[in-house]
């Protein structure tokens, strides 16, 4: 039986938006030949059954699935109207899909911002490298005239060469940091998407399952920093039952004292707006210490989540940020992604 033969009937429970989106994708999918349909289903996570869920309006697929479907259609890549219609239809389904749709849209927004930054930084680096190649004289034809707009003497040429090389290097570093954030957001989307159809995030493994998953490793430590106790209560309620060792601090100095403990932390959730030492200053102190500078900092902020705020957060040393009021699914997915990275570093995988 092929993926085309095994499609279940459309779910009777979804709202009109999700049903409309699923029906559009289903029509396109049924236009594939059997090998293409099977290959697309095999690419789904966690397995081919996810493809059936997407096409029967049980779950909302990640945008990557839609892109993969369009890529295997013979004429869809040349029809931007199809892509745009599906994008709008999916967003409409996400807007009315409680409670997980907001988390998906939030993380996807951060993912697309990271992708744009990678592209912009790569373009800037490539431009600098092209200028650098034109500026450097070849052994067979030494530069005697200089490049347009640049000094003709050897000292000026050397300075321009050094500046262009520095500019290209900085752009490549910015691209690498944005690519790391892009990969992180992709993993967070997988973690969020895997929670569809549940009323809460999956509980942490216990007993034999926990021993198999973590061995003798202690529970991952998460430092929560907020000057308002009610905000700490919310975060503790969201994360406390999911296999984390939570440590709370109500100020920047308290957070720095907590970080003097010998055990390492998987992540720090750090409020930005605090009296006295705010989140940015606290992050600067954390980054200045050799033993804590590599702990991922996630700013929790009510200031905003636009591009300017995001750039400020990343420039201050944040690995990620969560806008307030916090979304439970977003918080759990982001913390889970950093716990995965922490465990991978500890085990050397």
JOJOUR-V993747 format. One record per backbone hydrogen bond with DSSP energy under -0.5 kcal/mol. NH is the residue of the N-H (numbers start at 0). CO is the residue of the C=O. If there is no record, write none. Layout:
# JOJOUR-V993747
NH&CO, NH&CO
This chain:
# JOJOUR-V993747
5&1, 6&3, 10&55, 18&14, 19&15, 20&16, 21&17, 22&18, 23&19, 24&20, 25&21, 26&22, 27&23, 28&24, 29&25, 30&26, 30&27, 31&28, 36&32, 37&33, 38&34, 39&35, 40&36, 41&37, 42&38, 42&39, 43&40, 49&46, 50&46, 50&47, 51&47, 52&48, 53&49, 54&50, 55&51, 55&52, 56&53, 57&52, 58&52, 60&58, 64&61, 65&61, 66&62, 67&63, 68&64, 69&65, 70&66, 71&67, 72&68, 72&69, 76&72, 77&74, 78&75, 81&78, 82&78, 83&79, 84&80, 85&81, 86&82, 87&83, 88&84, 89&85, 90&86, 91&87, 92&88, 93&89, 94&90, 95&91, 96&93, 97&95, 100&96, 103&99, 104&100, 105&101, 106&102, 107&103, 108&104, 109&105, 110&106, 111&107, 112&108, 113&109, 114&110, 115&111, 116&112, 117&113, 118&114, 119&115, 120&116, 121&117, 122&118, 123&119, 124&120, 125&121, 126&122, 127&123, 128&124, 129&125, 130&126, 131&127, 132&128, 133&129, 134&130, 135&131, 137&140, 140&137, 143&141, 149&146, 156&152, 157&153, 158&154, 159&155, 160&156, 161&157, 162&158, 163&159, 164&160, 165&161, 166&162, 167&163, 168&164, 169&165, 170&166, 171&167, 172&168, 173&169, 174&170, 175&171, 176&172, 177&173, 178&174, 179&175, 180&176, 181&177, 182&178, 183&179, 184&180, 185&181, 186&182, 187&183, 188&184, 189&185, 190&186, 191&187, 192&188, 193&189, 194&191, 195&192, 197&194, 203&240, 208&205, 209&205, 210&206, 211&207, 212&208, 213&209, 214&210, 216&213, 219&242, 221&244, 222&266, 223&221, 223&246, 224&222, 224&268, 225&248, 228&226, 230&227, 231&227, 232&228, 233&229, 234&230, 235&231, 236&232, 237&233, 238&234, 239&235, 241&238, 243&238, 244&219, 245&243, 246&221, 248&223, 251&276, 254&250, 255&251, 256&252, 257&253, 258&254, 259&256, 260&257, 265&220, 266&220, 267&295, 268&222, 269&267, 269&297, 270&224, 270&268, 271&299, 273&271, 276&274, 277&275, 278&271, 281&277, 282&278, 283&279, 284&280, 285&281, 286&282, 287&283, 288&284, 288&285, 291&288, 292&288, 294&291, 297&267, 298&296, 298&319, 299&269, 300&298, 300&321, 309&305, 310&306, 311&307, 312&308, 313&309, 314&310, 315&311, 316&313, 317&312, 318&296, 319&296, 321&298, 323&300, 327&325, 330&326, 331&327, 332&328, 333&329, 334&330, 335&331, 336&332, 337&333, 338&334, 339&335, 340&336, 341&337, 342&338, 343&339, 344&340, 345&341, 346&342, 347&343, 348&343
